[in-house]
């Protein structure tokens, strides 16, 4: 027969004090949250939150997928991209992606504002469910367009696929932990999910810089189909003049042509330069964000310890075992084995 939590852990208030002492023993004489800690906590929220919000607002016009406005997705996409996205399947895919990830980007920032978490908990929960749903649906759209995004090379598809796996897994673990009242791990995994999703901003900076560097060299090029070139240049005469293989007998829209990667006055070469650097940019940005979020989490141990104590108290109140590690924590299995030995 399993003993109640009080029997396993002793007096609740005493054990709460012991847990707090164990998790903050390195800073017992210091306040729970110093001014330095506050800067560490709020600084990244302001910087990255502002970046995600600004990026999402700037891309809201892309919800006009095929419009004639200069700010529409059709006119704002990189040269050659609209050729694929104008087709029924990929147009549906990009619509799903943009119609979900842009609202999610505007909503997710509110999850990390302390006053909302503390004073408007209902909003925090509802908004959280909405963000999770939007991101999951968006990831489906991303997988649908990965084959054609900036040429759809294998490095691009692998990078996009890994980004989807990491963000989806992080959200799933965050959801599981909050259901188990493991608030410290819920925070950690939601931060990871948001940092991974923010890769899309950094990769664009890296992509443009890499494309500019590649443009200074004459030996970089990519492959485009004649259909893509026609969608960029507008007339078959221009396509055939620059890429004669597209005008050869038997050529089709799927005939390939080599296009130099260069930022200049020829739009297909600009598209080639962006296509060349996109896959590399995905991997570099993903690495930077994956490393960055772990550095941030290690720089804010007091907040993690504070939330671990809150988790312990809430789990103890709800009868979850082992209290303090009822979610997915590194010491969960050790504590479970300890509990089982106490029950024997």
N, C-alpha and C positions, 0 to 999 in steps of 0.2 A: 504493500500500500504506500503510495507516494505521500510524503509529508507536505504540509502547506509551506509556502515560502518562508513564513516566520520561523518554522521549525528547522528549515534547512539553513537559513542565514542568520538566525538569532533575531534580536530586537531590531526592528526596521530602522529606527532613528540612529541607533548605534552603528548598524551596518552601513547606513547611508554616510555617516561621518567617516567610517573606515574606508569606504570606497572613494570618497572625495579626497581623503588624505593620500590614498594609494595613487590616485590619478594625477594629483597636483603636488606631490611631495617635493618636487624640484623647485616649487615656487610658493611654499606655504606662507612665507612672510610677506608676499607681494599681493596686490589686489588681483581679483579675478581677471579684470580686463584693463590693462594700462593704456595710456594714450598711444604708445607705439603699436600695441595690438589693434587698437581701433583703426589706425592708419592702414595696417596690414589687411584688416578685414574690409574696410570701406574703399580703399584705394582701387583695387582691382575691380570692384563692383562698378565704380564710377567710370573707370577707363574702358573695361570690356563691355559693360552694360551700355555705355554711351555709343561704343562702336557698333554693337549689334543693333541697337535702336536706330542709329543713323543709317546704317546699311539697309535695314528693313524699310525704313521710310523712303530712302532713295530709290528702292526697287519696287515700291507699290505701283508705279506706273506700268510695270511689266505685267500686271494683271490684265492689261489690255494686250492680249497675246498677239493678235494679228492685225491690230489697228494701223491706220496710216499715219498716226501722230509720230513725231520724231522720238518721243519717249516710250513708245510701245516696245514690247519684247521683239517683235519682228524687225524693227529698225535699230534696236539697241544691242541685239546679239552680235557676237563676233562674226566676221565675214565667213560665210559658208555654213553656219549653224542653222539658219532658217530653212535651208534646203531640206533638212531632215525633219525639223520641228513643224514644218508646214504639212507634213504627211499625217494622216489621221491618227495612227497609233502613237507617234511621238508627240503630236500636238496634245493629245489627251494626257500623256505622261507629264509633259512640262506644265500643263495646266494644273494637274493634281499637285505637283511639287510646289509650284509658286503659290497656289491658292491656300496651301496649308503652312508652308514654312515661313512665309512673310508674316502672317498673323502670329504664329508661334514666336517669331523673333521679337515682336512687339510686346508679347505677353510674358515671356519667360523672365525678363528683367525684373518684373514686379515681385517675383518669387524670392528675390534675394535682398529686398528692402526690409530691414529689421522692424520698422514700425508696423508694416503690413503683417508680418508674421506674428507679431505679438498682440496687436490690437484688432486685426481683421482676419482672424484665423479662418473663418468660413470662406472669405474671398480667396485666401491662400490655397485652401483645399480645392475649391471649384476651379480656380485658375490653373492649379497644378494638373488636375485631371484633363482639362482642356488642352494644355500644352503637350502633355503626354500623347493624347489622341492625335493632335495635329502633327507632331513629329513622326509618329509611327506611320501615319498615312503618307506623309511627305517622303519618308524613306522608301516606301513602295514606289512612288513616282521616280525617285532617284535611280533605283535599280532598273526601272523600265527604260530610262534614257541613257544609262551608262554606256551601252554599246555604241552610241553615236555622239556622245559628248566630246567635243574637241577632237574628233577623229576616232574616238573609242578604241585607242590602242590598249594592249594588254596591261601595261603599267597603269593606265588611266582606269580601266575597269577594276583592276585589283585594288588600287587606292580607294576608289569610290566604294567598292564592296567592303573593304576594311572599315572605312568611316561609318558605313551603315551598321556593321556588326558592333563596333565599339559604342556608338551612340545608343543603339537599341538595347544592348546588354546593360549599359550603365543605367538607362532608364528603368529597365526591368529590376535590377538590383536595388535601385533607389526606392521603387514601389514596394518591393518585398520588405525592405528594412523599415519603411514607415509603417507598414501593416503590423510589423513586429515591435513597433515603438522604439526601434533602434535609430534614434534621431541623428546621432553623430555620423553613422554610416549613410543615412539618407542624404544628409548634407554633402558628404564626400562624393557619393555617386552622382548626385544631381549636378554638382560642380564639374565633375568629369564629363558628363553628358553635354553640358553647355559649352565647355571648353572645346570638346571635339567638334561640336556643331559650328563653333566660331572659326574653325579651320577655313571655311569658305571665304572669309574676309582676308586672312593672311595669305592664302594661296593665290589670290588675285594680285596682291602686291608682288609676290615672288614671281608669278607668271609674267607680269609686265616687265619687271626688271630683267629676268632671264631672256625674254624675247628681245629686249633692247640690246642686251649684250650679244646675243646670237646674231643680231642684225649687222653687227660690225664685222662679222666674218662671212665669207662668201660660200662656205662649204656646208651650210646647214640647209636642209630642205625636207619637205614632207610630201606625201601623196594625197592628191585630191581627185575626185571623180569629175568627169566632164559635166555631170549634172550639177555638182556643187559650183563649179566654175561658171556655168551658165547662170545660176541663181545670183552669183556675185556680180558678174560683168554685164548681165542683162541681155546681150545679143549673141547669137551664134557666130557672127562675123568677128566680133572682138575675141571670143574664145578661140576660134580657129586661127586667128592671126597670131595670137600669143602661144597657143598650144596646138600645133598642127595635127597631133595624133587624134584630137577630138573631131577633126574634120575628115579623117581618113574613111574610105569605104568600109562599112561593117562596124564602125565605132558606134557606141551607145552611151547613154547617160552614165553607165557604170564603168566606162573606159577610164583607166587611170592616167594621170599626168603628174609629172614631177614639178613641184612649185617651190621656188626659193623662199626661205624664211627670212623676211626682211621688213622692217618698219619703214614705209615710204609712201609713195603716192599710188601704189598699186594695191588695191584692197585685198586681192587674193593672197598676196605675199604677206600682208599683215595677219590675215587669218592663219596662214601657214606658220608664222612665227609664234603666234599664241598657241596653236595646236602642238607645236614642237615642245613648248615648255610646260604645258598644262600637267601632264602626268608627273613630271619631276616636282612641280610645285605642290601637287597634292601630297606627295610623300614627305617633302620637307616641312610643309605647314603642319601636317599631322604629327610629325615627330616633335616639332617645337611646342605644339599645344599639349601633347601628351606629357612631355617633360615639364612644361610650365605649370600644369595643374598639380602635379605631384610636388613640385617645389613650393607652390603656394600652400598646399595642405600641410607640408612639413614646417612652413613658417608660421602657421597658426595653430600650434598644439593646444593652447589654452582654450580656444573656442571648442576644439574637439573634446577636450577633457570636460569642459562645462556641459556640453551636450551629452556626453557619456554619463555624467551624473544625473542629468535630467532623464535620460533613457532608463537608467537604473531605477529611479524612483517611480516612474510611470509603469515600468514592467513589473516592479514589485507590487504595485497597487492592483494591477490587472492579473496578477498570478502567473505571469510568464516566466519560464525557467530556461536557462539560468538568468536571473535578474542582472541586468547590466550587459548581457551578451546574448539576449534572446534572438537577435538578428544575426546577420553574417559578420562576425568579428574574427580577428586572428586568434583570439584565445577561447573561442566558443567551445571547441571540442575538448580542450583541457578542462574547462569549467564543467562541462557536462559529465566528464569522467569523474570529476571530483564530487559532483552531486550524486552520481550513482553510487559511489563508494560510501557517501554519507547515509544513503537510504538503506544500504545492505545491513 
